[in-house]
Amino acid sequence: MNTCSLPIFLNKPIEMLNTKNSTPQPTKLLSVGGSDSGGAAGIQADLKTWTVLGVYGMSALTAVTAQNSLTVAGVQFAAPDFLALQIRTVLDDYGADGIKTGFIGRIDLIHAIAQALQHVTCPIIVDPILVNHRGEAMFSAEIAIAYRTHLFPLAHLITPNRHEAALLTGKPLQTVEDAERAVRQLSLAAATAVLLTGVPEAGNILDLLAVSGEVVRFSAETIPTRNTHGSGDTLSAAIATYLAQGDDLTTAINRARAFTQAAIRAAADWQLGAGHGPLWHSVAP
């Protein structure tokens, strides 16, 4: 397992104890995204996932939100320079075995992240948050362009849901065949793997993985619940875990999907708020 850090800091090695009685060090993962005050999604979902899966989670905040199960009442964005400083400071000391990005929402923040991560070598997962939980676009088209131009070239895996894939390709996804064309197009354009999530098919939910033009389907039974807020964050965070621990991409996705399904199922009957509820991450991986 190779820990990545910024080369500019490689002249500052960290001294580690290495005795037969020392506790093995955990996998270290960095989440670059927004804080959800309701605890369901964003940084909170990532850190909960990583704690349950036994890895050490770190964070760099792009924004702080005031939200609950019904609405996002407000957002305060980080300054780009301070966001970059968060990332550099974490990687300087701790390094990371994997990195994922979540909610960003501003072009200058996308630029700052891309600049800060341009020399890292560990797996980077880009979850392009472009729509709300109802599938409605949250940002201008320029945000999608910034993702494609600055972050996608750094990614080992990109994880749009079907609404985000429609925005990124400029084409509606009305059928599974539409989704397969879209994920193949996105993968070839970005020259990396793309996992298109949340495609409905006859009572099941499909995720479609495209690598080098080839598409693989992953299918699971749809769980009847409104409590899926944070499921995309949880899935990408779990994939990051398994990739950092050495799984191949297909195995990592299968394991992450099983964990996410279990977390959805565990909270399916909850009524914590009046709207789109959270998952329960404290399930066996």
C-alpha distance (Angstrom), angle and dihedral (degrees) to the residues before:
residue distance angle dihedral
M1 . . .
N2 3.78 . .
T3 3.76 117.2 .
C4 3.77 113.0 -145.3
S5 3.76 125.7 -143.8
L6 3.75 136.7 158.2
P7 3.82 111.7 -76.6
I8 3.79 91.0 -135.6
F9 3.78 87.5 69.3
L10 3.80 99.3 45.3
N11 3.80 91.2 102.2
K12 3.81 88.3 69.9
P13 3.84 105.9 68.1
I14 3.78 119.7 -170.9
E15 3.81 114.9 -126.1
M16 3.80 111.8 -130.2
L17 3.79 131.2 -169.5
N18 3.79 110.4 -117.7
T19 3.77 110.3 -174.2
K20 3.77 129.6 134.6
N21 3.82 89.4 -112.7
S22 3.80 96.1 52.1
T23 3.80 119.5 111.0
P24 3.82 112.7 -110.0
Q25 3.78 112.5 -104.0
P26 3.81 116.2 -111.8
T27 3.77 126.2 -120.5
K28 3.84 108.6 -91.8
L29 3.80 121.6 -140.2
L30 3.80 131.0 -179.1
S31 3.81 123.1 -149.2
V32 3.81 117.6 -160.3
G33 3.79 107.3 -167.1
G34 3.78 149.8 87.1
S35 3.79 131.9 -51.2
D36 3.82 116.5 -117.7
S37 3.80 109.0 -152.3
G38 3.80 88.6 -158.8
G39 3.80 90.6 59.8
A40 3.80 96.1 -130.0
A41 3.79 105.2 104.3
G42 3.79 142.9 9.9
I43 3.79 121.7 36.0
Q44 3.80 90.7 -9.2
A45 3.82 93.2 57.3
D46 3.80 91.3 47.4
L47 3.79 94.7 50.1
K48 3.81 92.9 45.9
T49 3.80 90.5 50.4
W50 3.78 92.8 48.8
T51 3.80 94.0 47.0
V52 3.81 92.0 52.7
L53 3.82 91.2 46.1
G54 3.79 91.3 51.0
V55 3.80 101.1 -111.8
Y56 3.81 130.9 124.9
G57 3.80 112.2 -108.6
M58 3.80 126.7 -154.3
S59 3.79 130.3 178.6
A60 3.79 146.1 -153.0
L61 3.81 112.1 -166.2
T62 3.78 120.4 -135.9
A63 3.79 93.1 178.1
V64 3.79 145.0 -6.7
T65 3.79 115.6 -132.9
A66 3.80 135.8 -162.6
Q67 3.79 102.7 -144.1
N68 3.77 145.8 137.0
S69 3.79 136.1 178.9
L70 3.80 91.6 -66.9
T71 3.78 107.9 40.6
V72 3.78 151.0 -2.9
A73 3.81 100.9 -119.4
G74 3.79 96.8 -177.3
V75 3.81 147.0 -10.5
Q76 3.80 130.3 -150.9
F77 3.82 112.0 -166.6
A78 3.79 124.5 -148.7
A79 3.79 120.0 -117.2
P80 3.83 109.3 -101.0
D81 3.81 93.6 -123.8
F82 3.79 91.6 51.1
L83 3.79 92.4 47.8
A84 3.81 89.7 52.7
L85 3.81 89.4 47.8
Q86 3.82 90.9 53.9
I87 3.81 90.8 53.0
R88 3.80 95.2 45.0
T89 3.80 93.3 46.1
V90 3.80 93.3 52.4
L91 3.80 93.9 46.1
D92 3.81 91.9 44.8
D93 3.79 93.1 61.9
Y94 3.81 109.6 18.0
G95 3.79 103.7 23.7
A96 3.81 115.6 -159.2
D97 3.79 138.5 -113.9
G98 3.79 91.2 -152.5
I99 3.80 140.5 1.9
K100 3.79 132.4 -154.1
T101 3.78 131.4 -173.8
G102 3.78 125.1 -148.5
F103 3.80 132.3 162.8
I104 3.81 112.1 12.0
G105 3.81 108.4 145.8
R106 3.80 101.3 178.3
I107 3.78 133.0 78.2
D108 3.80 94.4 -137.1
L109 3.79 90.4 53.8
I110 3.81 91.3 50.0
H111 3.80 88.3 52.6
A112 3.81 91.5 48.8
I113 3.81 92.8 50.5
A114 3.79 93.3 47.2
Q115 3.80 90.9 50.0
A116 3.81 92.7 48.4
L117 3.82 93.5 48.2
Q118 3.79 101.0 38.9
H119 3.82 95.0 104.6
V120 3.81 102.0 38.0
T121 3.80 117.9 111.9
C122 3.81 105.1 -163.7
P123 3.84 121.1 98.5
I124 3.81 113.9 -71.6
I125 3.81 120.3 -160.8
V126 3.80 116.4 -163.1
D127 3.80 114.7 -158.9
P128 3.83 101.8 -171.8
I129 3.80 103.5 -146.7
L130 3.80 102.8 -159.3
V131 3.82 105.0 138.7
N132 3.80 138.2 44.5
H133 3.81 123.8 -118.1
R134 3.81 89.8 -83.6
G135 3.81 90.6 58.5
E136 3.82 93.6 -108.6
A137 3.80 119.6 143.2
M138 3.81 112.5 -107.6
F139 3.80 100.1 -171.9
S140 3.78 143.4 36.9
A141 3.80 121.9 -86.9
E142 3.81 89.1 -102.4
I143 3.81 90.2 73.0
A144 3.82 91.4 59.5
I145 3.80 89.6 48.0
A146 3.82 90.3 52.1
Y147 3.79 90.7 52.0
R148 3.80 91.7 50.9
T149 3.79 93.3 45.6
H150 3.80 103.3 40.6
L151 3.82 112.8 17.5
F152 3.79 106.5 30.0
P153 3.83 92.6 63.2
L154 3.83 88.7 59.5
A155 3.80 96.1 47.5
H156 3.77 128.3 105.8
L157 3.81 88.0 -170.0
I158 3.83 133.8 11.9
T159 3.83 117.9 -158.1
P160 3.84 113.2 -165.8
N161 3.77 120.6 163.6
R162 3.80 118.0 -130.2
H163 3.82 93.9 -90.3
E164 3.80 91.7 50.3
A165 3.80 90.8 46.8
A166 3.81 89.0 54.1
L167 3.81 90.0 53.2
L168 3.80 92.6 46.4
T169 3.80 94.0 49.7
G170 3.80 97.6 34.5
K171 3.80 90.7 -130.0
P172 3.83 130.6 108.1
L173 3.80 115.8 -114.2
Q174 3.78 105.3 -143.5
T175 3.80 99.7 149.9
V176 3.79 139.1 31.1
E177 3.80 87.8 -107.4
D178 3.82 89.4 56.0
A179 3.80 88.9 51.9
E180 3.80 92.2 49.4
R181 3.80 90.9 52.2
A182 3.79 90.6 47.3
V183 3.80 96.1 49.8
R184 3.79 91.1 46.7
Q185 3.81 90.6 49.5
L186 3.81 92.7 48.8
S187 3.79 92.9 47.8
L188 3.78 94.3 49.6
A189 3.81 92.7 45.2
A190 3.82 93.4 49.2
A191 3.83 94.3 37.9
T192 3.79 90.0 -134.9
A193 3.80 141.2 86.6
V194 3.81 118.5 -70.4
L195 3.81 126.8 -165.7
L196 3.82 110.8 -162.5
T197 3.79 107.7 -161.3
G198 3.78 139.0 -160.9
V199 3.81 103.8 29.4
P200 3.83 110.4 160.0
E201 3.81 119.3 -137.1
A202 3.82 124.7 169.8
G203 3.79 98.2 -42.8
N204 3.78 93.9 -35.0
I205 3.78 133.0 95.4
L206 3.80 118.0 -133.0
D207 3.76 131.9 -156.8
L208 3.80 115.8 -165.6
L209 3.80 122.6 -152.8
A210 3.80 119.3 -161.7
V211 3.80 122.0 -168.8
S212 3.81 121.0 169.2
G213 3.80 91.5 -18.5
E214 3.81 95.6 -50.1
V215 3.81 118.0 116.7
V216 3.82 125.6 -151.0
R217 3.82 121.9 -169.0
F218 3.81 124.8 -141.3
S219 3.79 115.7 -169.7
A220 3.81 135.5 -171.8
E221 3.78 135.6 166.5
T222 3.81 113.8 -92.4
I223 3.81 112.5 -110.0
P224 3.84 110.1 -138.9
T225 3.80 102.6 -128.2
R226 3.81 142.0 108.3
N227 3.80 89.8 -141.0
T228 3.78 100.5 97.7
H229 3.81 100.4 110.2
G230 3.79 106.2 137.2
S231 3.80 96.2 17.0
G232 3.81 92.7 122.8
D233 3.80 91.9 49.7
T234 3.79 90.5 47.1
L235 3.79 92.8 50.3
S236 3.80 95.1 49.6
A237 3.82 91.7 43.9
A238 3.80 91.0 52.0
I239 3.81 91.8 47.5
A240 3.81 88.4 51.9
T241 3.80 89.0 53.2
Y242 3.77 96.1 52.7
L243 3.81 94.5 42.3
A244 3.80 90.5 51.6
Q245 3.80 89.4 50.4
G246 3.80 91.6 55.3
D247 3.81 106.0 -95.1
D248 3.78 118.4 143.5
L249 3.80 115.2 -113.1
T250 3.82 97.7 -98.9
T251 3.80 93.0 47.8
A252 3.81 91.7 46.5
I253 3.81 91.3 51.6
N254 3.81 93.4 47.5
R255 3.80 92.3 50.2
A256 3.81 92.8 44.2
R257 3.80 92.3 49.5
A258 3.81 90.7 51.1
F259 3.81 90.9 50.9
T260 3.80 92.9 47.5
Q261 3.81 92.6 47.9
A262 3.81 89.9 51.2
A263 3.82 91.0 49.8
I264 3.83 91.2 50.3
R265 3.78 92.3 46.6
A266 3.82 92.2 49.5
A267 3.82 91.7 59.2
A268 3.80 99.3 31.3
D269 3.83 94.5 112.6
W270 3.81 97.4 40.7
Q271 3.79 124.0 118.2
L272 3.81 102.6 -168.0
G273 3.81 93.6 146.4
A274 3.77 138.0 5.2
G275 3.80 96.8 -95.4
H276 3.78 145.1 21.2
G277 3.79 102.7 1.5
P278 3.82 133.6 -155.4
L279 3.78 135.3 -104.4
W280 3.81 124.7 -110.0
H281 3.79 106.4 -121.6
S282 3.80 98.0 -174.1
V283 3.79 95.0 94.4
A284 3.78 128.9 120.0
P285 3.82 111.4 -90.0
